[in-house]
Amino acid sequence: MKELSRITLDPGVMGGKPCVRGLRVTVGTVIGLLAAGRSREEILQAYPYLEPEDIDQCLAYAAWRVDEREVTLPVA
């Protein structure tokens, strides 16, 4: 997987949710807007401090998280 340098996790920003470049815009917000049918152009107009690469990395992060599996280990 390529490095996701634009996605940050900081407990002091948005409760530690994955955000775009330390801004108060979460990956979930961007993905939710795309899922609701908003275009990239509409998102970039609504959040002028975002860049097209930010949206690309939000999608890549979401795809990685969906593919990730959590395995419960038995307690000894």
N, C-alpha and C positions, 0 to 999 in steps of 0.2 A: 504494500500500500504506500502511496506517495505521502509525503509529509503534509500534514494539515496545519501549516504555520499560522493561518488566519483564525483558527478556532482556539479559543482560550478557555481555561477553567480556573476561576479564582473565587474562593469562598466569599470574598468581599464584594463580588459583583454579581448581582442577580441570584444570590443564594448559592453560588457555585455551579449554576447551570452553564452548559457550553454556550459561549457568546462569540460574537464576531469581533476579533481584534481588541478585546477588552472593553468594547463598547457595551452599552446597556441594551443591546439587541441580541436576543437569543437565537440559536439555531432553530429552535422550535417555532419562533415567530416567523422566520423566513420560510421554513418548510410549510407552516400552516397557511401562509399567504399564497404560496404556490399551489397548495392543495385546494385552496378556495377559488382558484382560477385566475389569480392576479398574474400579470405578465412580469417578466424581469424589469421591463421599462417602468411599469407602475410601481414596483417595489423600490427601484432606484430613485424615482421621483419622490416617493413618500419618505424615503430615508436617504437624503442626498449625500450623506457621509459614507454610504456603502459603495462598494465597487463591484463590477461584474464578477470578479474573481472571488469575492466574498460569497456570492450566491452559489457559485460552482463548488466551493469548499463546504458550504452548508449541505448541499446535496451529497457530496462525497462522504461527509461525516455521518449523515443520516443513513446512507447505504451501508456504511461500515457497522454502525450500531445495530441495524436490523439483522445483519449477517452474524453478529456476535452471539454466542450462546453462553448461558450461565449454567454451570454444572454444580449440583449440590453434592458435596462430599459427605459420606457417612461419618457420624460422630463416633469416635472410638471410646 
